[in-house]
Amino acid sequence: MSRHDRRARCLTAVLAAAVSLLPVAATAQTPDHQAARAAVEHFLDVLGKRQLEALPALLDPKATMVVVRQREGLWSHTVSTADEFVATLKAQPNPTTFTEPLTSVSVHVEDGQLAFVRADFTVVIGGEVRSHGVDYFTLVKSGGAWKLLNGSYTSKTGAPPK
């Protein structure tokens, strides 16, 4: 066996041992983790289907939405209350339905009452990716259900780089 082969085998053994030491609980998802993620995905589904009358029930009354967009190389942002956000959507003259599949989702829950969900996303319209970015949602448990307290996201035109 060559010196290179011995090093490769040794490195493989060390990496395998390191991976085996990772805590199993780090990947475990509690019912609260699952419910917080489901609340975010339900919000995005309702939003994408333009079921605007259903949105207020998913949001805390004092919720805020923050949109950070990059268009033609320039960044801008808007901040709105939940009511302003829904009113803006209702005022759109040519609303478009979309899907917003999430990837690289991470969920953090504190004391079963506060959750943070971060995910990469793409906005798909008619089978074509129109934009992409990162979603950040803060949720609070209210009356036993997860409500969005804040939704913030970045948005860039087109598909994400590969």
PyMOL commands that set and color helices and strands:
alter all, ss='L'
color gray80, all
select helices_A, chain A and resi 3-20+24-27+31-48+52-58+82-91
alter helices_A, ss='H'
color red, helices_A
select strands_A, chain A and resi 59-71+74-81+102-110+114-125+128-142+145-157
alter strands_A, ss='S'
color yellow, strands_A
deselect
rebuild
show_as cartoon
